[in-house]
Amino acid sequence: MHSQLSHPPLADAQELLLIRSIQQHLEAVDVHLKRDPKRTLEEARKALGLAEQLAQRHWRAQCWNALGKGYAAGGDFDKAIAWFKKAAHYFEGVDDPEHLIMTLDNLSHIESFADRHAESLQTELRALEVARNADESRLSPALRSKLLGRLYYHLAGNYNALGDYGASLKFLKESMSVRTEIDPVDLAQLYDQMAANYGALDDMETALAYGRKALESIEAYDLPFDKGIILGNLGSIYHAVFTEDRSPDTLATAIDLLHQARQNFRATGFRNRELFASFVLGRVYVDAEDDEQALRWFSDALDKASELALDDTSARLLTGIAGVHRGRGHLAEAEKYLERVVSLLPESQPESCIDFFHEKYLSCKMRGDLEQSLNYYEQYVSLYRELLGAEQRKAAAVIKARFEAELAEKGRALVQKDNDLLKQRSRMLQAELELKSKRVTMTGMLLGQRNELLMKVKRALSAAVNDMPAARGKLDSTVGLIDANINPRTSWEVFNDEFAQLHGDFISELARRYPQLTQMELRVCALIKINLSNKEIARLLCIGARSVETYRHRIRKKIRLDRKDNLTALLASL
């Protein structure tokens, strides 16, 4: 409430200029997102500063979303998550499915980066639910298709992070099939994820094929960050292949791709990604038994990890460097690096601690200190068991998430089946209704035509009476029979039986609302309701067309209908 009263109302022109400025800053956020993290955050803050001057919270919510992107680009995932949640809460409250889906998708993406994989999966499934259930008036089919493609892609990433590579591949294929058209960059990312999953499943031939496809799809675009991701992933796959085939060509390709990835990250200012590329290069050289190059790239990565205050990564790199020195027999040098790890352990992840204890065990064993060696080995085994327990919990989380997703899918399938049955029943009832309506109309028309024909025959016989006096008795009898059959009351009874089956108590309800209407006027109303013309009404009721017009006028007057109102429309609505 205070935010709406903190600024005086803006003139329309001034407000439009302000909105345009906000839009420009928000566009700048997306432009700099993968190029300049610092600039991304600055643009988001400028946009929010302007949005605070507007009464509409919608613009502020979009700026909260942009702030989430800005903090995420800079690696501050906790702040990014907080801003995305704030924006999502607003968009859900105002029933804005498009912005809610995109915000939840962003939130899930950052939760995944922050290693909150179970939360990330649940957030993405929530976004998927919104996309599937949103009304078409709020989410067009084309936009729904586009958003579903994006959500399936990110769900694949969630399952990949949780180690369920089969489910990840399934959602990647869903992402490709649901899109009406695929942008080449999006296609490159899909291929890249396919490659990562097949690599994790040890199908290196298929992984390399998709990795090359990804690189080919993005090669023509000036997108150094995206290209760096694909180059790095493909380089990692070649590294995995090299550990099996030990081919110099495979090794050279892996190194070349990782160097390209590192250069792309360096050019875009993503130092954490540049660090990762250097780290992987160090591991490649370790496997290639090139200690000098391994130490060079581990040290390069360590410098960046220290600058970025990434203690866990620093611990793993220091342990890796110690391992290289131990392998060369430089135990004193190895110990110096391991001592530096100790101060970082309280902040480190279990994987880093396991690496450290294992390295300490090997170093003590090489020095002949069997007691210390055994001590570190026991700590290594204990932590390894703990990590296995965490992996089991992670696997259980995957199973639970898949079960919930499948349960929701079955629920949606049942709802869809019920909806299809209801639609089918509705179509059948509509067809039956139309058939009855046609039948009532046809009955009225046929009765009218019959009456008209009988009247013509009666007139002809009446004329013949004068010409044939001897047959007068028989002709008068025949005319009497015709009069009995063209009795309006008899015709009406036949028609009314059909009419009542379709329209129920229409006539009695009309009489209750407008008691001033006569029986003949009520009948005219019923015939108007089924869209009979004045001529057709006249035939059925055995009156002249002018009389029908007179009845229409009287009816309008009695029910007090304005000249601009349509009598037929009014009766059809009752």
Legacy VTK file of the C-alpha trace (Angstrom):
# vtk DataFile Version 3.0
C-alpha trace
ASCII
DATASET POLYDATA
POINTS 574 float
0.000 0.000 0.000
2.803 2.414 0.909
4.553 1.843 -2.415
1.464 2.985 -4.317
1.223 6.217 -2.276
4.934 7.062 -2.293
4.817 8.751 -5.724
2.382 11.325 -7.131
0.250 10.235 -10.116
2.043 10.500 -13.437
0.633 12.116 -16.568
-0.101 9.623 -19.349
2.784 10.802 -21.562
5.248 10.757 -18.670
4.086 7.266 -17.665
4.545 5.973 -21.214
8.088 7.344 -21.327
8.824 5.700 -17.987
7.469 2.341 -19.165
9.547 2.562 -22.350
12.683 3.218 -20.270
11.889 0.195 -18.071
11.440 -1.967 -21.187
14.812 -0.810 -22.543
16.575 -1.764 -19.304
14.812 -5.154 -19.228
15.870 -5.780 -22.835
19.431 -4.870 -21.853
19.280 -7.482 -19.064
18.673 -10.228 -21.636
21.307 -8.813 -24.009
24.067 -8.803 -21.346
22.911 -11.922 -19.458
25.494 -14.274 -20.994
28.091 -11.618 -21.763
28.479 -9.294 -18.779
27.095 -10.434 -15.364
27.892 -7.110 -13.677
26.136 -5.058 -16.359
23.150 -7.449 -16.213
22.616 -6.704 -12.523
23.077 -2.951 -13.032
20.402 -2.875 -15.756
17.971 -4.841 -13.570
18.470 -2.401 -10.666
17.913 0.601 -12.939
14.704 -0.959 -14.251
13.410 -1.579 -10.707
14.260 1.980 -9.669
12.053 3.308 -12.477
9.295 0.741 -11.859
9.012 1.902 -8.240
7.619 5.177 -9.628
4.670 3.378 -11.222
1.497 2.346 -9.421
1.262 -0.929 -11.390
3.025 -3.732 -9.527
3.227 -5.725 -12.767
6.311 -3.822 -13.907
7.961 -4.242 -10.525
7.365 -7.991 -10.701
9.074 -8.130 -14.091
12.004 -6.227 -12.588
12.165 -8.693 -9.662
12.480 -11.417 -12.280
15.278 -9.460 -13.974
17.067 -9.023 -10.628
16.913 -12.802 -10.206
18.653 -13.161 -13.561
21.245 -10.543 -12.587
22.177 -12.173 -9.285
22.221 -15.604 -10.936
24.610 -14.359 -13.633
26.938 -13.134 -10.881
26.759 -16.455 -9.022
24.719 -15.225 -6.032
22.129 -17.992 -6.242
20.478 -17.374 -2.853
19.524 -13.795 -3.779
18.492 -14.903 -7.263
16.151 -17.547 -5.815
14.611 -15.021 -3.395
13.797 -12.542 -6.190
12.385 -15.237 -8.486
10.122 -16.509 -5.682
8.865 -12.993 -5.019
8.019 -12.499 -8.708
6.367 -15.934 -8.969
4.161 -15.182 -5.947
2.913 -12.005 -7.627
2.257 -13.554 -11.061
0.366 -16.450 -9.467
-1.817 -14.016 -7.523
-2.868 -12.078 -10.644
-3.396 -15.185 -12.814
-0.646 -14.394 -15.334
0.349 -17.903 -16.528
2.905 -16.774 -19.119
5.061 -14.776 -16.697
4.476 -17.296 -13.899
5.731 -20.180 -16.076
8.823 -18.249 -17.198
9.601 -17.154 -13.625
9.204 -20.674 -12.226
11.370 -21.982 -15.054
14.096 -19.444 -14.201
13.769 -20.327 -10.514
14.126 -24.054 -11.234
17.180 -23.389 -13.395
18.943 -21.497 -10.593
17.918 -24.028 -7.928
19.636 -26.627 -10.097
22.808 -24.484 -10.310
22.688 -24.212 -6.510
22.621 -28.047 -6.257
19.036 -27.996 -4.955
18.054 -30.593 -7.518
14.987 -32.031 -5.776
13.561 -28.512 -5.257
14.422 -27.618 -8.837
12.554 -30.645 -10.163
9.438 -29.836 -8.126
9.496 -26.198 -9.295
9.799 -27.276 -12.941
6.942 -29.770 -12.553
4.837 -26.972 -11.050
5.591 -24.784 -14.091
4.647 -27.688 -16.375
1.322 -28.077 -14.552
0.553 -24.365 -15.035
1.427 -24.573 -18.755
-0.800 -27.590 -19.322
-3.809 -26.269 -17.387
-3.794 -22.582 -18.364
-6.916 -21.405 -20.179
-6.487 -20.704 -23.908
-7.659 -17.127 -23.363
-4.600 -16.630 -21.126
-2.116 -18.786 -23.066
-2.376 -19.245 -26.842
-1.652 -22.692 -28.366
1.500 -21.362 -30.091
2.870 -19.854 -26.872
1.917 -22.966 -24.886
3.863 -25.118 -27.371
6.914 -22.865 -27.089
6.823 -22.835 -23.276
6.270 -26.601 -23.040
9.314 -27.132 -25.261
11.405 -25.025 -22.903
10.015 -26.713 -19.773
10.629 -30.231 -21.104
14.204 -29.196 -21.944
14.847 -27.979 -18.409
13.130 -31.015 -16.891
15.625 -33.095 -18.844
18.386 -31.077 -17.158
16.844 -31.749 -13.744
16.742 -35.492 -14.302
20.290 -35.430 -15.674
21.493 -33.705 -12.480
19.672 -36.350 -10.425
21.343 -39.126 -12.403
18.199 -40.362 -14.172
19.605 -40.196 -17.711
16.842 -42.284 -19.291
14.160 -39.867 -18.033
16.333 -36.959 -19.167
16.482 -38.340 -22.722
12.718 -38.894 -22.691
12.027 -35.233 -21.858
14.546 -34.010 -24.441
12.647 -35.942 -27.111
9.377 -34.508 -25.750
10.900 -31.032 -26.023
11.740 -31.607 -29.679
8.359 -33.126 -30.585
6.135 -30.524 -28.889
7.638 -27.500 -30.672
6.100 -26.314 -33.930
9.481 -24.879 -34.913
12.936 -25.043 -33.319
15.442 -22.218 -33.343
18.940 -23.443 -34.413
20.412 -22.298 -31.073
17.718 -24.185 -29.141
18.372 -27.208 -31.345
22.085 -26.977 -30.538
21.311 -26.986 -26.807
19.008 -29.993 -27.224
21.719 -31.908 -29.088
24.249 -30.908 -26.421
22.041 -32.324 -23.658
21.436 -35.498 -25.667
25.204 -35.884 -25.955
25.684 -35.415 -22.199
23.068 -38.069 -21.386
24.404 -40.633 -23.836
27.893 -39.952 -22.475
26.667 -40.622 -18.930
25.158 -43.887 -20.196
28.581 -44.818 -21.678
27.243 -44.736 -25.249
30.183 -42.642 -26.442
29.558 -43.126 -30.158
26.054 -41.629 -29.926
27.281 -38.970 -27.490
29.971 -37.807 -29.944
27.453 -37.759 -32.818
25.065 -35.487 -30.915
27.931 -33.349 -29.597
29.139 -32.697 -33.166
25.568 -31.903 -34.260
25.289 -29.374 -31.431
28.504 -27.649 -32.491
27.437 -27.567 -36.157
24.054 -26.032 -35.230
25.573 -23.128 -33.275
28.764 -22.576 -35.302
27.339 -19.736 -37.419
26.109 -17.668 -34.444
27.999 -15.098 -32.382
27.115 -16.662 -29.044
30.445 -17.267 -27.284
28.916 -18.372 -23.964
26.554 -20.965 -25.476
29.278 -22.114 -27.845
31.678 -22.392 -24.896
29.260 -24.712 -23.064
28.941 -26.983 -26.099
32.701 -26.962 -26.778
33.436 -27.809 -23.136
30.923 -30.659 -23.029
32.170 -32.120 -26.310
35.759 -31.818 -25.058
34.775 -33.746 -21.902
33.249 -36.511 -24.031
36.466 -36.789 -26.087
38.384 -36.918 -22.809
36.244 -39.855 -21.660
36.847 -41.592 -25.001
40.603 -40.986 -24.664
40.718 -42.772 -21.293
39.551 -45.875 -23.183
41.267 -45.716 -26.597
44.457 -43.756 -25.569
44.551 -42.322 -29.091
46.761 -39.221 -29.566
44.202 -37.829 -32.040
41.408 -38.162 -29.493
43.578 -36.464 -26.869
44.482 -33.606 -29.234
40.793 -33.060 -30.099
39.768 -32.998 -26.424
42.479 -30.468 -25.561
41.675 -28.262 -28.566
37.942 -28.167 -27.751
38.574 -27.360 -24.078
40.976 -24.553 -25.007
38.316 -23.064 -27.319
35.718 -23.331 -24.555
38.036 -21.596 -22.102
38.704 -18.736 -24.557
34.960 -18.237 -25.120
34.281 -18.030 -21.385
37.189 -15.675 -20.912
35.833 -13.393 -23.649
32.397 -13.220 -22.008
33.671 -12.667 -18.448
32.273 -15.893 -16.992
35.266 -16.658 -14.807
33.616 -19.587 -13.032
33.114 -21.310 -16.408
36.667 -20.422 -17.465
37.833 -21.964 -14.187
35.935 -25.181 -14.945
37.516 -25.439 -18.406
40.991 -25.060 -16.875
40.117 -27.686 -14.229
39.034 -30.194 -16.902
42.173 -29.451 -18.916
44.237 -30.311 -15.839
42.418 -33.632 -15.489
42.936 -34.403 -19.171
46.701 -33.844 -18.800
46.746 -36.008 -15.660
45.243 -38.867 -17.672
47.718 -38.116 -20.465
50.534 -38.331 -17.873
51.751 -34.824 -18.733
52.464 -33.564 -15.199
53.806 -30.141 -16.214
50.679 -29.229 -18.175
48.439 -30.733 -15.483
50.078 -28.553 -12.813
49.853 -25.502 -15.100
46.106 -25.799 -15.643
45.272 -26.863 -12.098
47.186 -23.804 -10.870
45.378 -21.540 -13.344
42.022 -22.866 -12.102
43.152 -22.503 -8.463
43.974 -18.790 -8.956
40.465 -18.147 -10.287
38.803 -20.220 -7.549
40.669 -18.178 -4.919
39.605 -14.900 -6.573
35.981 -16.061 -6.610
36.189 -17.415 -3.011
35.098 -20.884 -4.130
36.492 -22.837 -1.187
35.165 -26.223 -2.226
36.640 -25.935 -5.728
39.910 -24.660 -4.252
40.073 -27.701 -1.953
39.580 -30.099 -4.859
42.213 -28.312 -6.968
44.770 -28.263 -4.135
44.165 -31.994 -3.635
44.603 -32.563 -7.376
47.896 -30.642 -7.408
49.074 -32.620 -4.370
48.245 -35.832 -6.244
50.380 -34.778 -9.227
53.361 -33.990 -6.930
52.887 -37.309 -5.093
52.886 -39.135 -8.429
56.228 -37.509 -9.230
57.596 -38.565 -5.836
57.650 -35.016 -4.429
56.019 -35.911 -1.126
57.068 -32.772 0.756
55.613 -30.578 -1.971
52.412 -32.640 -1.966
52.105 -32.238 1.799
52.332 -28.428 1.529
49.293 -28.365 -0.725
47.386 -30.824 1.472
48.013 -28.605 4.522
46.317 -25.740 2.662
43.273 -27.959 2.103
42.724 -28.442 5.860
41.589 -24.835 6.403
39.010 -25.207 3.625
37.511 -28.546 4.667
34.771 -27.212 7.008
33.240 -25.377 4.016
33.819 -28.191 1.552
31.424 -30.709 0.093
31.796 -34.419 0.991
33.327 -35.166 -2.431
36.197 -32.753 -1.695
36.767 -34.285 1.744
36.830 -37.770 0.232
39.452 -36.679 -2.308
41.513 -35.149 0.514
41.371 -38.195 2.820
42.197 -40.508 -0.072
45.170 -38.384 -1.079
46.401 -38.210 2.543
46.069 -41.991 2.824
48.216 -42.494 -0.309
50.828 -39.917 0.770
51.207 -41.418 4.276
51.410 -44.891 2.759
54.234 -43.775 0.400
56.104 -42.221 3.376
55.742 -45.465 5.297
53.571 -43.911 8.035
51.171 -46.856 8.217
49.366 -45.677 11.361
48.431 -42.310 9.847
47.713 -44.029 6.562
45.208 -46.335 8.269
43.647 -43.398 10.114
43.004 -41.465 6.885
41.817 -44.622 5.160
39.187 -45.155 7.862
38.023 -41.535 7.507
37.934 -41.991 3.737
35.796 -45.158 4.035
33.474 -43.537 6.606
32.869 -40.490 4.433
32.486 -42.653 1.369
29.729 -44.606 3.129
28.094 -41.308 4.080
28.263 -40.195 0.474
26.761 -43.483 -0.657
23.885 -42.846 1.765
23.421 -39.393 0.239
23.435 -40.954 -3.235
20.794 -43.431 -2.103
18.668 -40.569 -0.771
19.203 -38.779 -4.044
18.118 -41.895 -5.935
15.058 -42.134 -3.659
14.261 -38.491 -4.442
14.461 -39.304 -8.156
12.117 -42.280 -7.747
9.688 -40.173 -5.688
9.771 -37.324 -8.203
9.200 -39.700 -11.106
6.372 -41.405 -9.248
4.703 -38.043 -8.512
5.174 -36.946 -12.128
3.722 -40.211 -13.461
0.836 -39.989 -10.977
0.097 -36.443 -12.087
0.328 -37.547 -15.739
-2.161 -40.383 -15.123
-4.445 -37.946 -13.325
-4.285 -35.575 -16.283
-4.982 -38.493 -18.645
-8.093 -39.462 -16.646
-9.297 -35.857 -16.574
-8.680 -35.602 -20.326
-10.610 -38.839 -20.891
-13.532 -37.517 -18.837
-13.408 -34.236 -20.766
-13.399 -36.091 -24.082
-16.416 -38.165 -22.992
-18.240 -35.020 -21.862
-17.478 -33.314 -25.172
-18.659 -36.372 -27.102
-21.870 -36.508 -25.055
-22.354 -32.770 -25.526
-21.961 -33.146 -29.311
-24.485 -36.002 -29.340
-26.977 -33.992 -27.279
-26.472 -30.973 -29.534
-27.072 -33.118 -32.615
-30.201 -34.598 -31.021
-31.400 -31.100 -30.108
-30.834 -29.834 -33.648
-32.695 -32.852 -35.047
-35.673 -32.242 -32.761
-35.639 -28.530 -33.618
-35.720 -29.322 -37.328
-38.498 -31.835 -36.732
-40.643 -29.270 -34.853
-40.051 -26.667 -37.557
-40.827 -29.182 -40.282
-44.028 -30.276 -38.498
-45.207 -26.671 -38.329
-44.396 -26.056 -41.999
-46.058 -29.280 -43.179
-49.196 -28.595 -41.143
-49.340 -25.117 -42.597
-48.869 -26.394 -46.165
-51.572 -29.039 -45.586
-53.979 -26.415 -44.294
-53.254 -24.183 -47.285
-53.869 -27.068 -49.708
-57.146 -28.003 -48.010
-58.298 -24.375 -48.163
-57.628 -24.328 -51.903
-59.607 -27.558 -52.338
-62.450 -26.129 -50.230
-62.606 -22.975 -52.353
-62.678 -25.060 -55.529
-65.521 -27.285 -54.220
-67.513 -24.280 -52.989
-67.328 -22.813 -56.497
-68.425 -26.139 -57.999
-71.595 -26.233 -55.833
-73.109 -23.418 -57.891
-72.321 -25.188 -61.169
-73.634 -28.617 -60.085
-76.820 -28.170 -57.980
-77.637 -31.886 -58.203
-74.413 -32.766 -56.386
-74.822 -30.054 -53.753
-75.494 -32.470 -50.877
-72.370 -34.535 -51.464
-70.181 -31.475 -52.057
-71.424 -29.791 -48.849
-70.572 -32.985 -46.964
-67.057 -32.994 -48.450
-66.546 -29.301 -47.564
-67.641 -30.049 -44.004
-65.067 -32.837 -43.802
-62.355 -30.409 -45.012
-63.431 -27.812 -42.419
-63.036 -30.436 -39.718
-59.452 -31.169 -40.853
-58.316 -27.579 -41.219
-59.505 -26.704 -37.716
-56.683 -24.522 -36.274
-57.167 -26.125 -32.880
-56.545 -29.637 -34.299
-53.424 -28.486 -36.199
-52.124 -26.750 -33.118
-52.541 -29.838 -30.938
-50.475 -31.909 -33.384
-47.770 -29.215 -33.515
-47.793 -28.547 -29.756
-47.003 -32.207 -28.938
-43.760 -31.930 -30.952
-42.966 -28.427 -29.651
-43.353 -29.408 -25.972
-40.827 -32.267 -26.346
-38.173 -29.753 -27.371
-39.043 -26.601 -25.448
-40.866 -28.011 -22.424
-42.995 -25.470 -20.525
-42.157 -22.522 -22.773
-45.772 -21.534 -23.417
-46.899 -21.862 -19.777
-43.792 -19.963 -18.576
-44.479 -17.211 -21.140
-48.106 -17.019 -19.971
-46.915 -16.732 -16.356
-44.544 -13.868 -17.181
-46.999 -12.073 -19.465
-50.558 -12.974 -18.378
-51.985 -10.285 -20.669
-51.189 -12.416 -23.777
-54.108 -14.314 -25.356
-53.956 -17.989 -26.371
-53.584 -17.023 -30.046
-50.759 -14.597 -29.170
-49.008 -17.321 -27.158
-49.200 -19.639 -30.183
-47.743 -16.952 -32.434
-44.868 -16.524 -29.939
-44.127 -20.269 -30.042
-44.017 -20.247 -33.845
-41.769 -17.177 -33.884
-39.405 -18.990 -31.474
-38.786 -21.777 -34.045
-38.081 -19.157 -36.740
-41.201 -19.638 -38.896
-41.953 -16.767 -41.265
-45.176 -14.739 -41.125
-46.478 -16.650 -44.154
-45.718 -20.056 -42.562
-47.398 -18.976 -39.294
-50.458 -17.818 -41.209
-50.768 -21.203 -42.954
-50.543 -23.178 -39.711
-53.032 -20.987 -37.825
-55.360 -20.595 -40.854
-55.198 -16.785 -40.756
-53.891 -14.131 -43.119
-50.297 -12.871 -43.193
-51.490 -9.373 -42.241
-53.146 -10.850 -39.158
-49.794 -12.313 -38.111
-48.229 -8.846 -38.398
-51.052 -7.480 -36.235
-50.417 -10.170 -33.615
-46.680 -9.337 -33.622
-47.474 -5.675 -33.005
-49.868 -6.509 -30.152
-47.336 -8.885 -28.554
-44.541 -6.262 -28.623
-46.903 -3.715 -27.081
-48.137 -6.049 -24.322
-44.656 -7.132 -23.233
-43.396 -3.515 -23.548
-40.608 -4.224 -26.022
-38.652 -1.214 -27.314
-38.417 -0.609 -31.043
-34.683 -1.322 -31.001
-35.229 -4.762 -29.404
-35.766 -7.891 -31.484
-38.831 -10.011 -30.641
-37.377 -13.178 -32.190
-34.138 -12.828 -30.160
-36.100 -12.275 -26.942
-38.256 -15.366 -27.451
-35.215 -17.464 -28.441
-33.526 -16.554 -25.167
-36.430 -17.748 -23.010
LINES 1 575
574 0 1 2 3 4 5 6 7 8 9 10 11 12 13 14 15 16 17 18 19 20 21 22 23 24 25 26 27 28 29 30 31 32 33 34 35 36 37 38 39 40 41 42 43 44 45 46 47 48 49 50 51 52 53 54 55 56 57 58 59 60 61 62 63 64 65 66 67 68 69 70 71 72 73 74 75 76 77 78 79 80 81 82 83 84 85 86 87 88 89 90 91 92 93 94 95 96 97 98 99 100 101 102 103 104 105 106 107 108 109 110 111 112 113 114 115 116 117 118 119 120 121 122 123 124 125 126 127 128 129 130 131 132 133 134 135 136 137 138 139 140 141 142 143 144 145 146 147 148 149 150 151 152 153 154 155 156 157 158 159 160 161 162 163 164 165 166 167 168 169 170 171 172 173 174 175 176 177 178 179 180 181 182 183 184 185 186 187 188 189 190 191 192 193 194 195 196 197 198 199 200 201 202 203 204 205 206 207 208 209 210 211 212 213 214 215 216 217 218 219 220 221 222 223 224 225 226 227 228 229 230 231 232 233 234 235 236 237 238 239 240 241 242 243 244 245 246 247 248 249 250 251 252 253 254 255 256 257 258 259 260 261 262 263 264 265 266 267 268 269 270 271 272 273 274 275 276 277 278 279 280 281 282 283 284 285 286 287 288 289 290 291 292 293 294 295 296 297 298 299 300 301 302 303 304 305 306 307 308 309 310 311 312 313 314 315 316 317 318 319 320 321 322 323 324 325 326 327 328 329 330 331 332 333 334 335 336 337 338 339 340 341 342 343 344 345 346 347 348 349 350 351 352 353 354 355 356 357 358 359 360 361 362 363 364 365 366 367 368 369 370 371 372 373 374 375 376 377 378 379 380 381 382 383 384 385 386 387 388 389 390 391 392 393 394 395 396 397 398 399 400 401 402 403 404 405 406 407 408 409 410 411 412 413 414 415 416 417 418 419 420 421 422 423 424 425 426 427 428 429 430 431 432 433 434 435 436 437 438 439 440 441 442 443 444 445 446 447 448 449 450 451 452 453 454 455 456 457 458 459 460 461 462 463 464 465 466 467 468 469 470 471 472 473 474 475 476 477 478 479 480 481 482 483 484 485 486 487 488 489 490 491 492 493 494 495 496 497 498 499 500 501 502 503 504 505 506 507 508 509 510 511 512 513 514 515 516 517 518 519 520 521 522 523 524 525 526 527 528 529 530 531 532 533 534 535 536 537 538 539 540 541 542 543 544 545 546 547 548 549 550 551 552 553 554 555 556 557 558 559 560 561 562 563 564 565 566 567 568 569 570 571 572 573
